[in-house]
Amino acid sequence: MPPRFLADEMLAKLVRFMRVMGLPVRHLEGKSDSSILAIAKIGNFTLLTSDEELALRCKKRKIPSLYLPQESVERQLSLIIRSFGIRLPKFSSGTLCPACGGKLLKVRKAHLIGKIYPAVLERRRLFWRCGKCRHIYWSGTHYIRLRKAYNKVLKLSS
């Protein structure tokens, strides 16, 4: 089982990407380094950070962490996968909400009338709604880009 991940503010794009790939991660925004360290320690999280100084502070306090250089999110995620021996779940758009990390649930078109643009309802077949924040997602061109990114992560991780 992978560790419980906590990501600092600088990794917002990676957090969304991890969630889409089915990996739960808590994202902290607007918190001081001291607060981040306390939350990581108390919550038994592994901190993901691109802040070298924060990574060193974790090491001194014996808080599990992984320093992620400022690279593409695919490279960052492949480093996480290799470092912790994680197996990515099978690719699916309906995993975790990129915004909040809530579970995405399939939803029928009929339930979305008046909630999204009619043109989107006409052109798309698959829809999901976050059970937590209620955001609506559908498979579009972003789905193809995500699948390519997923395959790139698998290649970089092997």
N, C-alpha and C positions, 0 to 999 in steps of 0.2 A: 504494500500500500504506500503510495507516495506521501511525502510529508505534507503538512498543512502549510500552504504558502501565504506569505504576506508580502505585498509589493509596495515600494515607496512611490511617492508622487511622480517621480521621473519616468516611471514605466507604464504609463496609462495605455499606450498602444499595445504593449506586450500583454497587459492584463486582459484587454478585450480579445486579443488573439488567443490567449490561453483558454479563455472561457468558451470561445467558439470551437476550439479543439477539444472541449470536454473536460478541461482541467480546472477545478475550482481554485480560486485565488481571491484573497481579500485585498482590496486596494485602499491605501490610506492617502488622503489628500489633506493638505493644510495642517499637517501635524509636525511638531518639532522633532528633531532627531531623538531627543530624550524620550518623548512620548512613543515614538516608533519602537525604540528599544524596549521600553516597558511593556508595550502591547505584545511584542514578539516573545518576550520572556514569560509573561503571565499566561499568554494564550498558547504557549508551546508551538510557535510558528517557526518556519524557516524563512528568513528574510531574503527577498530578492531585491538587489539594489544595484544601481549604476554609479553610486557615490562611494568612491574608494575610502574616504574617511569614515563613513558610516560602516562600511564592511570591516574596517580595522577595529572600530569600537565594538562591533559584534564579537569579533574574535577575542578581544580582551575580556569581554563579559561572558564568554562561552555560550553565546547565542548562535545557533546554527544559521548560516547565511551563505549566499552565493553572490559574488560580485559578477555583474554582467556588463562587459564593455559596451559602449555605444555602437552597436552594429544593427543590422537588420533584425526585425522581430523573428524571422525564420532562424537566423543564426543564434539568437538569444535562446529561443525555445529549444533548439537542438542541443545547446549547452546544458540546459536544465534537464532534458531527457537523458543525456549521457551521464551527467553528474549524479543523478538519483536513480538511474536504471528504470525509468518510467516507460511503460508501453502506452502509446496513444490509443484511445478508443477508436473504433472504426469511424471513418469520416461520416458526418451527418450534420446537416444544418440545424437540426432540432436538438441541440444539446443544452448549453447554458447561455443565458442572456449576456451579450457582450457588455451591456450597460451596468447591470447590477449583480450578475451571477446567479439569478434565479433560474429555475427549471423552465425550459421552453416546452410548451404543450401544443400539439397539433390543434388547429381550429378550422372549422368548416367555413367556406366562403359565405354562406347564408348568415353567419353570425357577425360578419364584417361589413355588411351593407351599411353605408353611412359613416363608417369609421375610417375607411381608406378610400383613395381615389377609385372611381368606377373603372377607369382604364387599367389599373393594376389588377382589379378583380377579374377583368375580362382576359388579361394576358397571362396571368400566373395561375398555377394549379395548387401549389403547396404553401400553406400559411402556418405560422406559429405565433403564439402569444405568451409573453412571460407571465408566469404565475405570480410573480412578486411585484414587478413594476407595471405590468399590463402592456408593455410596448409590443407592437405587432411587427413581425418579420415575414418575408416571403423569399422564395428562391428566384433570384434574378441573375444578372450578370456578376454580381458579387459572389454568388455561389460558385461560379466557374473559377474566379480568382482565388477563392478560399481553398478550393480543391487543389489547385496548382500549388498554392502555398503549403498545404498539408503534405503533398507529395514531395516538395522540396525539403521540408522538415524531416520527413522520413529518410530521404537520401542523405542529408547532412548528419543525421543521427546514427547512421549505420557505419 
